[in-house]
Amino acid sequence: MYKTYSFRRQDPAVKQVRQMFLDREDDMKKVEVSRLSNLSPNTVYRLLAGKTMLPRNATIEAAGRVFGYKREWVSANGGRRNR
């Protein structure tokens, strides 16, 4: 894996997206997430069930935007480069 990517098991973005889904008050169904995000039903199921380990960025972005979120880059170490 990459030196600067420290997640060996599951990317934390999986848990974040799953929590967005669970926090919904309108009981959105997985099939609706699939339809609105243009992700396959199987992809949505695996992501929201926590079975996905290293999702593609586009998958996380599509799912998160269905729930009304967007991701932003923030400095992890004051903007200094890792060595």
C-alpha positions in Angstrom: 0.0 0.0 0.0 1.1 3.6 0.0 3.4 5.1 2.6 1.1 7.9 3.4 -2.1 5.8 3.5 -2.2 4.2 6.9 -5.5 2.3 6.8 -4.7 -1.4 6.4 -8.2 -2.8 7.0 -11.1 -0.6 6.1 -11.0 3.0 4.8 -12.7 5.3 7.4 -14.8 6.8 4.7 -16.9 3.6 4.6 -18.0 4.1 8.2 -18.6 7.8 7.6 -20.9 7.1 4.7 -22.7 4.4 6.5 -23.3 6.7 9.5 -24.7 9.3 7.1 -27.2 6.7 5.9 -28.1 5.6 9.5 -28.5 9.2 10.6 -31.2 9.9 8.0 -34.5 10.6 9.5 -36.5 9.9 6.3 -35.7 6.1 6.2 -34.2 6.3 2.7 -33.9 2.9 1.2 -30.7 1.5 -0.3 -32.4 1.2 -3.7 -33.1 4.9 -3.6 -29.5 5.6 -2.8 -28.5 3.5 -5.8 -30.9 5.3 -8.1 -29.9 8.8 -7.0 -26.2 8.2 -7.0 -26.0 6.1 -10.2 -24.2 3.4 -8.2 -25.1 -0.2 -8.7 -27.4 -1.7 -6.0 -24.7 -4.2 -5.1 -22.1 -1.4 -4.6 -24.5 0.5 -2.3 -25.4 -2.7 -0.4 -21.7 -3.6 0.2 -20.8 0.0 1.1 -23.6 0.5 3.6 -23.2 -3.0 5.1 -19.6 -2.2 5.8 -18.3 -5.0 3.5 -16.3 -2.6 1.3 -12.7 -2.2 2.4 -11.1 0.3 0.0 -13.8 2.1 -2.0 -13.0 4.3 -5.0 -13.2 8.0 -4.4 -16.0 8.4 -6.9 -18.1 5.9 -5.0 -17.7 7.7 -1.7 -18.4 11.1 -3.4 -21.5 9.8 -5.1 -22.9 8.2 -2.0 -22.1 11.2 0.3 -23.7 13.7 -2.1 -26.9 11.8 -2.0 -27.0 12.5 1.7 -26.2 16.2 1.2 -22.5 16.1 2.1 -19.3 17.0 0.2 -15.7 16.3 1.1 -12.9 18.9 1.4 -9.1 18.6 1.8 -7.8 19.9 5.1 -4.2 20.1 6.2 -3.1 17.1 8.3 0.2 18.7 9.4 0.1 22.4 8.8 0.5 22.0 5.1 4.0 20.5 5.3 4.9 17.7 3.0 5.3 14.2 4.5 8.7 12.7 4.1 
